[in-house]
Each structure stands twice: as structure tokens, then as C-alpha cells.
Amino acid sequence: MARRVLGTETLLVLGLSLGQSAVYALVSIIAKLTADGPLSKQTAALNTSHSARPWLDLTYQLLGIVFALLPVLLAVHLLARDPGDPGRTLGVDLRRPGSDLARGAGLAALIGLPGLALFWAAAQLGVNATLVPAGLPDVWWAVPVLILAAAQNAVLEEVIVVGYLVTRLRQLQWRVGAVLAASAVLRGSYHLYQGFGAFVGNAVMGVVFGLFYLRTKRVMPLIVAHTLLDVVAFVGYALLPEAWFSWL
């Protein structure tokens, strides 16, 4: 496939997914920085309610999760035009469940513990907004939806920003360093709405995950790791006392 076609395809996929999110995140951080009051006194809320009526809110939540995964299906569909099975190209399959779970848990620990320290430091320096990982009301479906949202984030981000983007940039003959930088900066950029600490932390995570994928050609452990990290953040915030998270 011609390089121009591949480049255009890549930009379109990103424009329909996390590249678009990065643009909105940039606008969001500019809005926060130019608003009254410091960044640390402003809020970045995730998983918020969309309706005062619980059944309608649940419908919106589930629709949002489903439609957010369409760019993943598009990326896999486009990769299917290449020789070979796109599932094997991305390493998104069930051939190695035990290994994927173990390595995913290890990656989650590797990223999660230093990540907490970085978030604490960013909060002390005032370079992050106050993070609210879960803003759903106290309803029976809140925890299942938060778990689904965590899995959706993981699948979307790891397939698009690591599996698809790294594959396409390597096909475009980008150097490894440039590929890692592009993937990491993109990951950090769409978290900018949370603040500069979130940008740095997610960019570092992007480098680690990118290196892992280049070495193993498997996205599944990354999905496991990302899901675990988000489940702990979302569900933990929803269930544990709010005072425990005052440092966010």
C-alpha cells in the first residue's frame, strides 16, 4: 500500500478517535489555565451522569461505551487489508491467556505504583486539576458500568495508540524512537484535560507500553494492565471514603 494512502488512513483513524480527544483536551487545558482560579482548584471529572433518570442514564452510559469502540473495529478492519490475521498482528486474541494476564498484572503494578506518586507530586505542585474518576450516582449499575468503562478505555487506547499506530508508523518507515515518541505524546495529549502531571505520567506509560508492544507484538497484556488500572481508579473512588482521595 502506498505510503501516502497509509498516512492519510492513519490521520483519519486518529481524527475519528483519540486524535480528536487530544484536540479537545488541549482546548480544555487552555480553558482551565485562562479561567479564574488556579488549575489545582478546578475539576476534571470522568464517568459522569448524563441524566437524572437512572434508566436513561444507564442507556446513555452503555451507548457511549459501545460507540466509543467503533474506531477499534475500523482500525482492525483496515489492518485486515494487510497480509495476515489482524488479530495476530495486534496480538489481540486468546492464544496466551495465562501469560497475558500475568504480564498485564505486572505492567499494571509497574505503572500504577509510580503513577500514584506522580499524581501526588503533581497535586502538591498544583499542575493537575482535581481529579474525580467516577461521578455516577449511587445506583445498582454504577460499578458494572465503571468496569465496562475501564475495559472500553483499555481496548480503545491500546488498540489505537499502540497496536494500530505503531504498526502503521513502522510501515511508513518511521524510526523506533519517533514511533515511541508519537505514541507516547498522543497518549499524554488526550489526558491534558486533567493537567500537566497527567500528561507526563501517561506519556511515560506510553513509552513503556510502546516498547512492550515492539518487543512482544501483543496488545492483550496492555489491555489487561490498562483495565486493571482504571478499574482500581474508578471503582475504588466510587466505593471508598471520599477523604481517601483528597490528595487527587
C-alpha positions as CSV (number, residue, x, y, z in Angstrom):
1,M,0.0,0.0,0.0
2,A,1.3,3.5,-0.9
3,R,2.8,5.5,1.9
4,R,0.5,8.4,1.1
5,V,-2.5,6.2,1.5
6,L,-1.3,4.8,4.8
7,G,-0.5,8.2,6.1
8,T,-4.0,9.5,5.2
9,E,-5.6,6.5,6.6
10,T,-3.7,6.9,9.9
11,L,-4.7,10.5,10.2
12,L,-8.3,9.7,9.6
13,V,-8.4,7.0,12.2
14,L,-6.9,9.2,14.8
15,G,-9.1,12.1,13.8
16,L,-12.2,9.9,14.4
17,S,-10.8,8.7,17.8
18,L,-8.0,9.7,20.2
19,G,-6.5,12.4,18.0
20,Q,-9.8,14.2,18.2
21,S,-9.8,13.6,22.0
22,A,-6.3,15.2,22.1
23,V,-7.6,18.3,20.4
24,Y,-10.5,18.6,22.9
25,A,-8.1,18.0,25.8
26,L,-5.8,20.8,24.6
27,V,-8.8,23.2,24.4
28,S,-9.8,22.0,27.9
29,I,-6.5,22.7,29.5
30,I,-6.3,26.2,27.8
31,A,-9.8,26.9,29.2
32,K,-8.7,25.8,32.7
33,L,-5.5,27.9,32.5
34,T,-7.3,31.0,31.4
35,A,-10.2,30.7,33.9
36,D,-10.4,32.4,37.3
37,G,-8.5,30.5,39.9
38,P,-5.5,28.1,39.7
39,L,-5.5,24.8,37.9
40,S,-5.4,22.9,41.1
41,K,-8.8,24.3,42.2
42,Q,-10.6,23.2,39.0
43,T,-12.1,19.8,38.4
44,A,-11.6,17.1,35.8
45,A,-14.5,14.6,36.1
46,L,-14.7,11.2,34.5
47,N,-17.6,8.8,34.1
48,T,-20.2,11.5,34.9
49,S,-24.0,11.1,34.9
50,H,-25.9,12.1,31.7
51,S,-29.5,12.1,33.1
52,A,-31.3,12.5,36.4
53,R,-33.4,9.4,35.4
54,P,-31.4,6.3,36.3
55,W,-32.7,4.1,33.4
56,L,-32.0,6.8,30.9
57,D,-28.6,7.5,32.4
58,L,-27.7,3.8,32.1
59,T,-28.8,3.8,28.5
60,Y,-26.5,6.7,27.7
61,Q,-23.6,5.1,29.6
62,L,-23.9,1.8,27.6
63,L,-24.4,3.6,24.3
64,G,-21.3,5.7,25.0
65,I,-19.3,2.6,25.7
66,V,-20.4,0.8,22.6
67,F,-20.0,3.7,20.2
68,A,-16.5,4.5,21.6
69,L,-15.3,1.1,20.4
70,L,-16.3,1.7,16.8
71,P,-12.8,3.2,15.9
72,V,-11.3,0.0,17.2
73,L,-13.4,-2.0,14.8
74,L,-12.4,0.4,12.0
75,A,-8.7,0.0,12.8
76,V,-9.0,-3.8,12.8
77,H,-10.9,-3.7,9.5
78,L,-8.3,-1.5,7.9
79,L,-5.5,-3.7,9.2
80,A,-7.3,-6.7,7.7
81,R,-6.3,-5.4,4.2
82,D,-2.7,-6.3,5.1
83,P,-1.3,-9.8,4.7
84,G,-2.1,-12.0,7.7
85,D,-4.7,-12.0,10.5
86,P,-5.1,-8.6,12.1
87,G,-5.8,-10.2,15.5
88,R,-2.4,-11.8,15.3
89,T,-0.8,-8.6,14.0
90,L,-2.1,-6.8,17.0
91,G,-1.7,-9.6,19.5
92,V,-5.4,-9.3,20.4
93,D,-6.5,-12.9,20.8
94,L,-6.9,-15.7,23.4
95,R,-3.9,-17.8,22.4
96,R,-2.0,-17.0,25.6
97,P,-4.5,-16.1,28.4
98,G,-2.3,-17.0,31.3
99,S,0.7,-15.2,30.0
100,D,-1.3,-12.2,29.0
101,L,-3.0,-11.9,32.4
102,A,0.3,-12.3,34.3
103,R,2.2,-9.8,32.2
104,G,-0.7,-7.4,32.3
105,A,-0.8,-7.6,36.1
106,G,2.9,-7.0,36.2
107,L,2.6,-4.0,33.9
108,A,-0.2,-2.6,36.0
109,A,1.9,-2.8,39.1
110,L,4.9,-1.3,37.3
111,I,2.8,1.7,36.1
112,G,0.4,2.0,38.9
113,L,2.6,2.5,41.9
114,P,4.9,5.1,40.5
115,G,1.8,6.7,38.9
116,L,0.3,7.3,42.3
117,A,3.5,9.0,43.4
118,L,3.5,11.2,40.3
119,F,-0.2,12.2,40.8
120,W,0.6,13.1,44.4
121,A,3.6,15.2,43.3
122,A,1.6,16.9,40.6
123,A,-1.1,17.7,43.2
124,Q,1.4,19.2,45.6
125,L,2.9,21.3,42.7
126,G,-0.6,22.4,41.6
127,V,-0.1,21.3,38.0
128,N,-3.1,19.0,37.9
129,A,-6.8,19.7,38.1
130,T,-8.6,17.9,40.9
131,L,-9.5,14.5,39.5
132,V,-12.9,12.9,40.0
133,P,-12.5,9.4,38.5
134,A,-16.2,8.4,39.0
135,G,-19.1,10.8,39.1
136,L,-22.0,8.4,38.8
137,P,-24.9,8.4,41.3
138,D,-25.4,5.7,43.9
139,V,-27.3,3.2,41.7
140,W,-27.1,-0.5,41.4
141,W,-25.5,-0.4,38.0
142,A,-22.7,2.1,38.8
143,V,-19.9,-0.4,39.5
144,P,-20.7,-2.7,36.5
145,V,-20.7,0.4,34.2
146,L,-17.4,1.6,35.7
147,I,-15.8,-1.8,35.0
148,L,-17.2,-1.7,31.4
149,A,-15.9,1.9,31.0
150,A,-12.5,0.8,32.2
151,A,-12.4,-2.1,29.7
152,Q,-13.6,0.2,26.9
153,N,-10.9,2.7,27.7
154,A,-8.3,0.0,27.7
155,V,-9.4,-1.6,24.4
156,L,-9.7,1.8,22.6
157,E,-6.4,3.3,23.7
158,E,-4.2,0.2,23.5
159,V,-5.5,-1.0,20.1
160,I,-5.5,2.5,18.5
161,V,-2.5,4.2,20.2
162,V,-0.2,1.2,20.4
163,G,-1.2,-1.6,18.1
164,Y,-2.6,0.3,15.2
165,L,-0.5,3.4,15.3
166,V,2.8,1.7,16.0
167,T,2.1,-0.8,13.2
168,R,1.2,1.9,10.7
169,L,4.1,4.2,11.6
170,R,6.6,1.3,11.2
171,Q,5.1,0.5,7.8
172,L,5.7,4.2,7.0
173,Q,9.3,3.5,7.9
174,W,9.4,5.8,10.9
175,R,12.3,5.1,13.2
176,V,11.6,3.3,16.5
177,G,12.3,6.4,18.6
178,A,10.0,8.6,16.5
179,V,7.3,5.9,16.7
180,L,7.5,5.7,20.5
181,A,7.5,9.4,20.8
182,A,4.4,9.8,18.6
183,S,2.5,7.2,20.5
184,A,3.6,8.5,23.9
185,V,2.9,12.2,23.2
186,L,-0.5,11.3,21.7
187,R,-1.4,9.3,24.9
188,G,-0.3,12.2,27.1
189,S,-2.1,14.7,25.0
190,Y,-5.6,13.3,25.3
191,H,-5.1,13.3,29.1
192,L,-4.1,17.0,29.2
193,Y,-7.6,18.0,30.4
194,Q,-6.5,16.5,33.7
195,G,-3.4,18.7,33.9
196,F,0.3,18.5,33.1
197,G,1.1,15.8,35.6
198,A,-1.4,13.5,33.8
199,F,0.3,14.4,30.5
200,V,3.7,13.4,31.8
201,G,2.5,10.3,33.6
202,N,0.6,9.0,30.6
203,A,3.4,9.8,28.2
204,V,5.8,7.7,30.3
205,M,3.2,4.9,30.3
206,G,3.1,5.3,26.5
207,V,6.8,4.7,26.2
208,V,6.7,1.6,28.4
209,F,3.7,0.2,26.6
210,G,5.1,1.0,23.2
211,L,8.4,-0.7,24.0
212,F,6.5,-3.7,25.3
213,Y,4.5,-4.0,22.1
214,L,7.5,-3.6,19.8
215,R,9.2,-6.4,21.7
216,T,6.2,-8.8,22.1
217,K,3.8,-7.8,19.3
218,R,0.9,-8.3,21.8
219,V,-1.6,-5.7,22.8
220,M,-3.7,-8.1,25.0
221,P,-1.4,-7.7,28.1
222,L,-1.6,-3.9,27.7
223,I,-5.4,-4.1,27.6
224,V,-5.3,-6.2,30.8
225,A,-2.9,-3.7,32.5
226,H,-4.9,-0.7,31.5
227,T,-8.2,-2.3,32.5
228,L,-6.8,-3.1,36.0
229,L,-5.5,0.4,36.5
230,D,-8.8,2.0,35.5
231,V,-11.0,-0.4,37.5
232,V,-8.9,0.3,40.6
233,A,-9.2,4.0,40.0
234,F,-12.9,4.1,39.0
235,V,-14.4,1.5,41.4
236,G,-12.1,2.5,44.2
237,Y,-13.2,6.1,44.0
238,A,-16.8,5.1,43.9
239,L,-16.7,2.7,46.9
240,L,-14.0,4.0,49.2
241,P,-14.4,7.1,51.5
242,E,-14.0,10.3,49.6
243,A,-11.5,11.6,52.2
244,W,-9.0,8.9,51.0
245,F,-8.8,10.7,47.6
246,S,-8.4,14.3,48.8
247,W,-4.9,14.4,47.5
248,L,-6.1,13.9,43.9
